[in-house]
Amino acid sequence: MRAAGFTLAALLIAGSVGVAQPPAGAVPGQPVPPAQVPVAKADPQLDGHLAAWEKKMVSVVNLRTEVALTRTDSVSQKSTAYSGQVLCMKPNFAVLRLNNNADKTNTDYEAYICNGRAVYAYSGLAKTVTEIELPKAGPGVDNLMLDFLAGMKAKDVKERFDINLFKTDENYIYLDIKPRFGKDQLEFKHLRLALYGPGAATRAVAYLPAQVFMLKANDDTEVWKFSNPMVDIPGVKPEHFQYVEIKEKGWTVSKAVPQPVGGNRPVPAGGTGPAGGAVRRDK
């Protein structure tokens, strides 16, 4: 899962949680002490938008949105387009499915379920399901996806990321985001997040995600577009986010090797290393 409001962007970014390479010098199973956090620059306009985003996220219980994703390989410059849906619910539930738009056999898809204890990653082409256990919350535990799903504070966002207000227009707020810390820098170099603005035309969906451009650690790019957001859908329950067994012949299930938590240390410029029911097949 490469993965409401800024929560959704974080969820999509952090899909490889638990399978990235551990930071150099990390001791398995031991939290890494946080480094000195740089002091974020004061920007009253940015701070106002972040405060409004935080208020919006506090009020949201669940979010469903349609997703269009374009991935571009940095070497071949080949682009692949996907479409699907994502459903998130507090405190840490999510379901995401993406289908390759060019595939007519309906077998080239990827899907993810987070039931609060683990992420289950499904690959339709490989016919594999990988269980990625999530670290338990607690002091020293660092999990970007869980942090945002649980409701990360605006202050914490500014401490964790170098975030700037790029521009605003009638309908959108554009934020430029760069990771400060090593673990996040293994995931992406730069992210531009467009949130729906508080203007008259978009007030109902203000501060929900509209689009994300992501430059990944290996220079590949991803563009996520979110449409038709629905907030606080009645009847959404934890049982909608449970593991779905694929009984078709040829599928294999495995468990990812747990990786140490932590690694939240700044990496000098140029020092970023390489990154180490919605699931059932549609009829």
C-alpha positions as CSV (number, residue, x, y, z in Angstrom):
1,M,0.0,0.0,0.0
2,R,1.5,3.1,-1.1
3,A,-0.7,5.1,1.7
4,A,-8.2,10.9,4.7
5,G,-7.3,14.4,4.2
6,F,-3.6,14.3,4.7
7,T,-4.3,10.9,6.4
8,L,-5.0,9.4,3.0
9,A,-1.8,10.7,1.5
10,A,0.1,9.3,4.5
11,L,-1.6,6.0,4.1
12,L,-0.6,5.7,0.5
13,I,2.9,6.8,1.2
14,A,3.4,4.4,4.0
15,G,2.2,1.2,2.4
16,S,5.6,-0.5,2.6
17,V,5.7,-0.1,6.3
18,G,7.4,-3.0,7.9
19,V,9.2,-4.1,4.7
20,A,11.6,-1.2,4.2
21,Q,15.3,-1.7,5.1
22,P,16.1,-0.8,8.7
23,P,18.3,2.2,9.2
24,A,22.0,1.7,9.6
25,G,23.0,0.9,13.2
26,A,19.4,0.1,14.3
27,V,19.1,-2.6,16.9
28,P,16.2,-5.0,16.0
29,G,13.3,-4.6,18.3
30,Q,14.7,-1.5,20.0
31,P,13.2,2.0,19.4
32,V,15.7,4.6,18.1
33,P,15.8,7.8,20.2
34,P,14.4,10.8,18.3
35,A,17.0,13.3,17.0
36,Q,16.8,17.0,17.7
37,V,13.8,18.4,15.8
38,P,14.5,21.5,13.7
39,V,12.3,24.5,14.6
40,A,9.7,25.0,11.8
41,K,9.4,28.5,10.4
42,A,6.4,30.5,11.4
43,D,3.9,31.1,8.5
44,P,0.6,32.5,9.7
45,Q,-1.2,31.5,6.4
46,L,0.2,28.0,6.5
47,D,-0.5,27.6,10.2
48,G,-4.1,28.7,9.6
49,H,-4.6,26.0,7.0
50,L,-2.9,23.3,9.0
51,A,-5.1,24.2,12.0
52,A,-8.2,24.0,9.8
53,W,-7.0,20.7,8.4
54,E,-6.5,19.3,12.0
55,K,-9.9,20.4,13.0
56,K,-11.4,18.7,9.9
57,M,-9.6,15.5,10.6
58,V,-10.7,15.4,14.2
59,S,-14.3,15.5,13.1
60,V,-14.0,12.8,10.4
61,V,-14.8,9.2,11.4
62,N,-14.5,7.6,8.0
63,L,-13.8,8.6,4.4
64,R,-14.4,6.9,1.1
65,T,-13.0,8.3,-2.2
66,E,-12.4,7.2,-5.7
67,V,-8.8,7.0,-6.7
68,A,-6.9,7.5,-10.0
69,L,-3.2,6.7,-9.9
70,T,-0.5,7.2,-12.5
71,R,2.9,5.7,-11.9
72,T,5.9,6.7,-14.1
73,D,9.2,4.8,-14.1
74,S,12.1,7.1,-13.9
75,V,14.3,5.0,-16.3
76,S,11.9,3.9,-19.0
77,Q,9.6,6.8,-18.6
78,K,6.7,4.3,-19.0
79,S,3.5,5.3,-17.3
80,T,0.9,2.9,-15.9
81,A,-2.6,4.1,-15.0
82,Y,-4.7,2.6,-12.2
83,S,-8.1,3.3,-10.8
84,G,-10.0,2.2,-7.7
85,Q,-11.4,3.2,-4.3
86,V,-10.2,3.6,-0.8
87,L,-12.1,3.5,2.5
88,C,-10.5,4.6,5.7
89,M,-11.9,4.6,9.3
90,K,-10.5,5.7,12.6
91,P,-8.5,4.7,14.4
92,N,-6.5,2.6,12.0
93,F,-8.7,0.8,9.4
94,A,-8.3,1.0,5.6
95,V,-9.2,-0.9,2.4
96,L,-7.7,0.1,-0.9
97,R,-8.0,-1.5,-4.3
98,L,-6.3,-0.4,-7.6
99,N,-6.9,-1.9,-11.0
100,N,-4.6,-1.5,-14.0
101,N,-6.8,0.4,-16.5
102,A,-5.1,-1.3,-19.5
103,D,-5.8,-4.9,-18.2
104,K,-8.9,-6.5,-19.7
105,T,-8.5,-9.7,-17.8
106,N,-9.1,-8.1,-14.4
107,T,-6.1,-9.9,-13.0
108,D,-3.6,-7.0,-12.8
109,Y,-4.6,-5.4,-9.5
110,E,-3.3,-4.7,-6.1
111,A,-5.3,-4.4,-2.9
112,Y,-4.7,-3.7,0.7
113,I,-6.6,-4.2,3.9
114,C,-5.5,-2.7,7.3
115,N,-7.5,-4.3,10.1
116,G,-5.6,-2.3,12.8
117,R,-3.2,-5.1,13.6
118,A,-1.7,-5.9,10.2
119,V,-1.7,-4.8,6.5
120,Y,-2.6,-7.5,4.0
121,A,-1.1,-6.7,0.6
122,Y,-2.7,-8.6,-2.4
123,S,-1.1,-8.8,-5.9
124,G,-3.4,-10.1,-8.5
125,L,-0.6,-10.8,-11.1
126,A,1.7,-12.6,-8.6
127,K,-1.2,-14.3,-6.8
128,T,0.3,-13.5,-3.5
129,V,-1.0,-12.1,-0.2
130,T,1.6,-10.6,2.2
131,E,0.8,-10.0,5.8
132,I,2.7,-7.0,7.3
133,E,2.3,-6.8,11.1
134,L,1.9,-3.3,12.4
135,P,4.0,-2.2,15.4
136,K,2.0,-1.7,18.6
137,A,1.5,1.9,19.5
138,G,3.7,3.2,22.3
139,P,6.7,5.3,23.2
140,G,9.4,5.1,20.6
141,V,7.1,3.5,18.0
142,D,7.1,5.3,14.7
143,N,4.6,4.4,12.1
144,L,3.6,7.1,9.6
145,M,0.3,5.4,8.6
146,L,-0.9,4.8,12.1
147,D,0.1,8.3,13.2
148,F,-2.0,9.9,10.5
149,L,-5.0,7.6,10.8
150,A,-5.0,8.2,14.6
151,G,-5.1,12.0,13.9
152,M,-1.7,13.6,13.7
153,K,-1.5,17.1,15.1
154,A,-0.6,20.1,12.9
155,K,2.4,20.8,15.2
156,D,3.6,17.2,14.8
157,V,3.3,17.5,11.0
158,K,5.5,20.6,10.9
159,E,8.1,19.0,13.1
160,R,8.2,15.8,11.1
161,F,8.1,17.4,7.6
162,D,9.5,20.5,6.0
163,I,6.2,21.8,4.8
164,N,5.5,25.0,2.9
165,L,2.4,26.7,1.4
166,F,3.1,26.6,-2.4
167,K,0.1,28.5,-3.5
168,T,-3.7,28.8,-3.1
169,D,-6.4,29.4,-5.7
170,E,-10.2,29.5,-5.7
171,N,-10.6,25.8,-5.1
172,Y,-7.3,24.3,-3.8
173,I,-4.6,24.7,-1.2
174,Y,-1.2,23.4,-2.5
175,L,1.4,22.2,0.1
176,D,5.0,21.3,-0.6
177,I,6.2,18.6,1.7
178,K,9.7,17.1,2.2
179,P,10.7,14.6,4.8
180,R,13.1,15.5,7.6
181,F,13.8,12.1,8.9
182,G,15.6,9.0,7.6
183,K,12.7,6.6,7.7
184,D,10.4,8.9,5.8
185,Q,13.2,9.8,3.3
186,L,13.3,6.1,2.4
187,E,9.7,6.5,1.1
188,F,9.8,9.8,-0.8
189,K,11.9,12.9,-1.6
190,H,9.2,15.4,-2.3
191,L,5.4,15.5,-2.2
192,R,3.0,18.2,-3.4
193,L,-0.4,17.8,-1.8
194,A,-3.5,19.6,-3.1
195,L,-6.3,19.9,-0.6
196,Y,-9.8,21.1,-1.4
197,G,-10.1,24.7,-0.3
198,P,-12.7,26.4,2.0
199,G,-14.2,28.4,-0.9
200,A,-17.9,28.3,-1.8
201,A,-17.5,25.6,-4.5
202,T,-15.5,23.2,-2.3
203,R,-16.6,24.1,1.2
204,A,-18.3,20.7,1.7
205,V,-15.1,18.8,1.1
206,A,-12.7,21.5,2.4
207,Y,-9.3,20.1,3.6
208,L,-9.9,16.7,2.1
209,P,-7.3,15.5,-0.4
210,A,-7.7,16.4,-4.1
211,Q,-4.4,15.3,-5.6
212,V,-0.9,14.2,-4.5
213,F,2.3,14.3,-6.6
214,M,5.0,12.2,-5.1
215,L,8.7,11.9,-6.1
216,K,9.8,8.7,-4.6
217,A,13.3,7.8,-3.3
218,N,14.2,6.0,-6.5
219,D,13.0,9.0,-8.6
220,D,9.9,7.2,-9.9
221,T,6.8,9.4,-9.6
222,E,3.2,8.8,-8.6
223,V,0.2,11.1,-9.1
224,W,-2.8,10.3,-7.0
225,K,-6.2,12.0,-7.8
226,F,-9.1,11.7,-5.4
227,S,-12.7,12.3,-6.5
228,N,-16.2,12.0,-5.1
229,P,-15.2,12.0,-1.4
230,M,-17.8,10.8,1.0
231,V,-17.4,11.5,4.7
232,D,-18.9,9.6,7.7
233,I,-20.8,7.0,5.8
234,P,-23.4,5.4,8.0
235,G,-22.9,1.7,8.9
236,V,-19.2,1.4,8.3
237,K,-17.8,-1.0,10.9
238,P,-14.5,-2.7,11.8
239,E,-15.8,-6.0,10.2
240,H,-15.6,-4.2,6.8
241,F,-11.8,-4.2,7.2
242,Q,-11.1,-7.8,7.9
243,Y,-8.7,-10.2,6.0
244,V,-10.3,-11.8,2.9
245,E,-9.0,-15.2,2.0
246,I,-8.5,-15.9,-1.7
247,K,-9.4,-19.5,-2.3
248,E,-8.5,-19.7,-6.0
249,K,-5.8,-22.1,-7.0
250,G,-2.3,-20.9,-7.2
251,W,-2.4,-18.1,-4.5
252,T,0.2,-18.1,-1.7
253,V,0.1,-16.3,1.6
254,S,3.3,-15.2,3.5
255,K,4.2,-13.0,6.4
256,A,6.8,-10.2,6.1
257,V,9.8,-10.3,8.4
258,P,9.2,-7.7,11.1
259,Q,11.6,-4.8,11.0
260,P,12.8,-2.6,13.9
261,V,10.8,0.5,14.6
262,G,12.3,4.0,14.8
263,G,14.9,5.4,12.5
264,N,13.5,8.9,12.9
265,R,16.8,10.7,12.3
266,P,17.5,13.5,9.9
267,V,19.5,12.5,6.8
268,P,21.9,15.0,5.2
269,A,21.1,16.3,1.8
270,G,22.0,13.7,-0.8
271,G,22.1,11.0,1.8
272,T,18.8,9.4,1.1
273,G,19.1,5.7,0.5
274,P,16.9,3.4,-1.7
275,A,13.7,2.2,-0.3
276,G,14.2,-1.2,0.6
277,G,-15.0,-6.8,0.6
278,A,-13.0,-4.6,-1.7
279,V,-10.3,-7.2,-2.3
280,R,-12.3,-9.9,-4.0
281,R,-12.0,-10.0,-7.7
282,D,-14.7,-8.1,-9.5
283,K,-17.2,-10.2,-11.4
